[in-house]
Amino acid sequence: MLYPELWAIYARAFQLPELAKTTREEPDYHKLVRMRIALLQAHSIRLNDLAAVSATLQPLP
């Protein structure tokens, strides 16, 4: 099963456009992950919050 790009969905759900960045915008993967973690921490977004959003997704046809 394939699912839509999660980080774009998280960005919309939490109204944080920076979360939608991919390796296209930031080619250094480790820097990208650190940036995502920092954003999540700064906005008190926990793993349970991400899981709740993920649980609403449907696989792509």
N, C-alpha and C positions, 0 to 999 in steps of 0.2 A: 504494500500500500504506500502511496505517496501522499504527503500532506503539503499544504501551502507553506511558504517560507514563514517560520515561526517568529523570527525577530521583527518582521514587518507587522505581524499581527499583534505582538506584544507592544510595539511602538504605538499602534492605534489604541489598543486597550488601555494603556497607561498614559496616553497623551504625551509621549516622550519620543519625538521624531528621531532623536539621536540613536535610539535602539534599532532603528531600521538600517543603519549603516551596515554594509557588507564588506567583504574583502575587495570589492571593486573600488570603494571609497577609501578604505584603509587596508592596504595590501599586507601589512604586518599583522598576522593573525593573533599573535600574543598581545600586541598593543590593542587590537580590537576587543579581545576578550577582557582585558583589564579595564578598558573603557566601559564595556557593558556592565561588568561587576561593580565598578565605581558608581555608575548611574543607578543601578538597582539598590545599592547600599544607601546612596544619597536620598533616595525616595522611599526607603523602607519597604522595598518590594522583596518578598521572600519567595522561596521555592514553592511554597503552597499557593501563592498568588499566581505564579507562572503556570503551575499545574492546573489550577482552576480555569484559566483561559484556555489552555491546551485541551482540556476535557470537552470544551464546546465545539471543537473542530471536527469537520467531516473529511474523510479522505477524498482526494481528487478522483474524478471518474476515470 
